[in-house]
Amino acid sequence: MQVLEKIQEFMSTPYSNAPIKEALIDIRIEPLGADQLNLIEGICARVKEQYPKKKDRVHFEGTMSVGTQVGASAAQRQVGYVLESADSRFVFQNCLDGFTFSILRPYGAWQELRDEARKLWALYREVLNPGRISRVSVRFINQIDIPQNSIDYKDYFRTTPEVSQDLPQSLMGFFMQLCFPVEQVKGVLVLTQASVPPTELNSNSVVLDINVYTEDAEAFSTEERLWTAIEMMRNLKNEYFERSITDKTRALFGHKEDY
């Protein structure tokens, strides 16, 4: 089977044991004034049954002065709330500068993420009537746990750091970030790959973080275009994920089935 055909096959059928640690949809807006916090509080009240856990979202600012006197100061201001479901699996960030909805592990299905995000965004939009959307992103953070004490990263990933032949070839860890232009949404795909502390002894863990975003006003000029762009960003995420891993990595995710 050709590589492209194999990638298309895997993209069309979800994994039963997907390595997704967090998946989110984020919509940034032109910041609203602090006097709108009471409206955000009203949104919290309307979803309290589904999202009973609530904490403040704050923004920290610092200043430094130089000259005859050197000094520094810091201040914080509330910009919204972070709401969680009872089991902390669903997280709704409801803020003056935008909206974020996340699903944490165990991840279910894209439809679950998209549909709940769309419902909450409709409520956010209805109550706050935000102005211009400035940025939209879809981000999936995968943690791939490899049950081996010592590995060659090239066995599991199709893009790895290229180390000079004049340097030792054994790596204890790495961090790599690549940015790709994606014309489909007139945006950018940021692929971050890094080793992280393993979850178990005698194993290795690697984060594969894929964030697709656009700041193109045309992409979200209407609700229909907004959610079409979000769907396209998710498809791009899938494509880059599959093009970044090997069959040895896929074998870690178990049998694939519809869900």
N, C-alpha and C positions, 0 to 999 in steps of 0.2 A: 504494500500500500504506500502511495506517495505521502510525503510529509504533510502537505497541505490537506489531503483527504483525511489523514489521521487526525489532524487538528480539528477539522470541521466535525468529525465524528464525535470527538470528546466534548466539543462545545455544545453539541445538540442534546447531550444527555448528562444531567447533573450527577455529581458524585454523591454516594450515600454517606460517606464520611469525609465531607469537605473540610479542609484545614483552616477555614475562615474563623479568625478570632474576633473580628469586628467588621461590620459592613454598615455604611452610612450614606445618607443623602443630605447634602448641605446646600442651603440657599442663603446667600449674603445679600443684604439690602443696604441702601443708604441709611445710616444710623438715625434712629428716632430720638426725640428729646427725652430727658429723664422724667418728664411729666406724664409719659406714656406707660410708666411702670404699673400704674394702677390697672390699665387695660390688660397687661401681661398677667397680672395677678388674677384677673377675671378669667383668662384662658386656663390658668392652673385650676381654678375652682371647677370649671366645666369638665375637666378630664381627671378630676381627683380620684374617681372610682377606679379607673384603669391605671392611673399613675399616682399612687398614694405617697410615694417617697419624694420629698421635695427639699432642695437646698439652694442657697443663693449662688448665682453666678456673678463673680466680681472681676473687675479689670484693675490691674495695678499699674500705676504710673510713677516714674521717678524723675527727679531733676538733680542736676549737679551744677554748682557755681564755682567759678575759678576767679583768680585775681588776688587782691590783698587778703581775702578770706576764701578758704576752700570749704565747701559744704555740700551736703547731699540731703535730699528729702524724698519721701515716698508717700503716696496716697492711694487709696482704693475707692472705687465707686461701684455700686451695684448696677449691672447691665441686664439682669434677667434671672431666670431660674432654670435649674436642671431637675427634671422630673424622671422618676424611674418606676417601672412596674413593680409589683410586690416581690417578684423573684429576681429583680434587677437585670433581667435579660433585655428589656426594651428601655431605651433612654431617649427622652425628648428634651432638647435644649431650646428654650423659648426666650429669646433675647431681643434687646433693642436693635441690634445690628444684624439679626438674621435668625435662622431656623435650622436645627439639625435633628435628624432622627437616626438612631443607631439600633442595630440588633447585635447583641454579643453572643458568644458561643454558649449553647449550641445553635448554630445558624440553621434556619429551616429552608426557606425558598425565597427567590427574588420577588415573587408575587406578594409575599407577606411583607417584605420590606417596603416595596413600592406602594402597595395599596394603603398601608397604615401611614406612611409618610404623606401620601397625597391627601388623605383624610385630615391629618393634623395641619398640613399646610393650608387647606381650605379654611379651617377654623382660624388659623393665625391671620390669614389674609382678610377674612371677614371682619375680625375684631379690630385689627390694627390698620387696615387699609394702607399697607406699606407703599412707599414710592418706588423708585427704580431699583430693579434687581441688578446687582453689580457682578455677581459671580455665582455659578452653580457647579457643584462637583459631586462625583460618585467615587467613593473610596472603599476598597476592600483590603483589610490587613490579614494576611495569611501567616500562620505559624506552622512550619513544616518540621515535624519531629521525626528524626531518623534514628532508629534504634541500633546504632553502631557507635563504638567508642572512637574509632578513627575512620575518616572518610576522605575520598577525593571529591571535592565539590563538583567537579566536572561530570561525575557519574549521575548527579541529580539535577544540575542546572545547566542550561545551554549558554548562559552568559555568566562568566566568572572573572574575577580580577586576573589580569595578565601580569605575572611577576617576572621581572628581569632574570635572565638565566644566570646573571652574576650574583643573585641573591638566593638565600635558602628557599626551597620550593614548598616546605611544609608551613601551612598557615594555622595559627591558633584561633584566628578570627578575622573578620573583614567587615567593611561598610562600603557600599557602592550605591550611587544614585545616578540615574540616567533620565534625561528629559527628551521626550519625543514630540514634535508637532503632529497634531491629528487634525487633518483638514475636514474630516467628516463633521466635526462640531466646531471647527475654527478655534481649537483650543490646544491644550497641552496634556500629555500623559506623563506623569512622574512615576518612575519605577524605582523603588528603593529595596535593596536586598542586603541583609546584614545577618551575621551570626549573633545569637543571643544565648544567655545561659540556658542549658538544657533543662527540660522538665523532669528528667529522670537520670539516674546514674548510668554511665556507659552509653550515652546517647549524644546526639548533636541536634541543635534546633536552629532553624534559619527563618527569619521573617522575610516574606515577599509581599511588599506593600505597594499597591497599585492605586494611584489617585488620578482620576481624569477630571479636568475642569475646563470651563469656558467662561470668558468674559465678554463674549460676543452678544450685544444687545438684541440682535435679530433672533438669536436662538431661544430667547425667553420673552419675546415681545407679546405672546399670547399664552394662555394656559396650555393649549394644545401643543404649541411649539416647545414650551418648557418641558413637558413630560415626554415628548418625542425625543428631545435632546438627551434627557436623562436615560431613556431606553437605549439610545445609541451609545452613550457613555458606558453603560453596563455591558453592552456587546463588545465594545473595544476592550474593556477590562478582561473579559473572558478570552478574547483573542490573544492579548499580550501575556496573560497567565499561561495559556497552553503553549505558546511559543517560547516560554521561558523555562519549561521543565522537561524532564526526560520520562521515558516509560518507567524507569526505575522509581521515579518519584510518584508517578500515577499509581503504581502498585501499592503505595503506602495508604492510599485513600479508600481501598476496598472496592467492592463491587458497585457498579453504577446502576442506578435505577431511577425511574421517574418518581417525582415527589412534588 
